[in-house]
Amino acid sequence: MTDRAKKAPRRTAERILDHTLALFNRYGEPNVSTNALAAELGISPGNLYYHYPAKEALVNALVGRYEQALAGALAAAGPADDAEGAWLLVPALLRLAWDYRFIFRDLNNLLTRNRQLETRCQAALALQQAAVRERVARLCILDGAPIGPEDADALATSIIVLLTYWLSYEYVRDPRRALEPDNADAAVRRGTRQAMALLWPYLSAERRLQLRPGSRDG
């Protein structure tokens, strides 16, 4: 088998995923059929099924992409005591949620139909929770002393809840336009500012000056 023949299926599989992600993000996963995907790609349903035997396989493959991107975003945030890196993690996670917004838009529905997705989403959530919790514990203060474990847990959980469901809030505000591609930057900016509102009371004067509203737009 030639190198070209070996690479062709890989390119086709990746092209299928690219188009699937775009359609899922635009219309929601429940509203996109495999026949519609095949038609969009200009391939036969049989060719699509050769690479991905069911829509669940497409969802799982896209979640795999999300997991890789999440690992990269967490690594790029740097040390837990780096305030700027910690802050940049917030818009990075929001941007990642936007790039895979079909997951968050249809999360409850997807989880009820895909047990594999259930465990993978729980693992992804735990990674984010741990990363945010570690940074909160290192950077936040309460009454002039480092924030305590219970308060750190509560603050980190509040931030993770915001990050997980922010796009759902955006969607409820404007169902017809909120999740259109040209709204990405505004949605990430607004979510980032809301996260700052949660963090602000726990930051020292020095941190507030460093991360004052307007200095980090996401």
Phi, psi and omega in degrees: 000132181284163177299323180297317180295325179291323185280334185302312178299324179296316179297319179296316180298318180290323178294321176300315180296319179301312181291323179297315179301316180298317181288318177300316180296323184284317189246349185091138184304319182295339186264006181241116179270161177294327177295320177295322177298313180299318179296318178299322182277345183072032178234167179282152174305325179297322177294319177298315182292335177298321181273322183222101188298340180206165181297329177301324178295324176295314179301313182297321179294320178292323175297325175299319175298316179300317180298319178295317179294323178297315178301320179294319180294320179292321179293322182291341181291341177077198184298153183293337181265009176271103187298316182294316178297320179297319181291320179294341177296328183297303178295332178296317179290324177293320178296321178296317176299322178295315182298333178238044189293340177299328179296313186282330178293321184244029190303308183298318180296316180297318183295325181288340184255353188219098183293327177298320180295326179304309182290325181290321178292323177297319179294317179296319178296319180295321177299314179294318179301315181295318181295315180291320181297318179297320181287321175300315181297326182279329193250342187260150179231158177217122183055039175081001180235159177305141182299141182282166183302316182293319178292323177297317178299315182294317181293316179298319179296318179299319180293318180294320176300316179299313182297322184288322188248009182299317182291332174295319177298315178301319182294318179296323179297323185207076187302329185282334187233344191303320186259017174287148187306324184284358177262004185302307185299317181294320180296317179294319179299313181296318178296321179297318180293325177292322176296320177299322179299326176289321184281328192309314182295344184256008181261143175291166178302322180296315179294322180296320178295318182292323186242033183301149179305134183101337180275342178227104184262358177086000000 
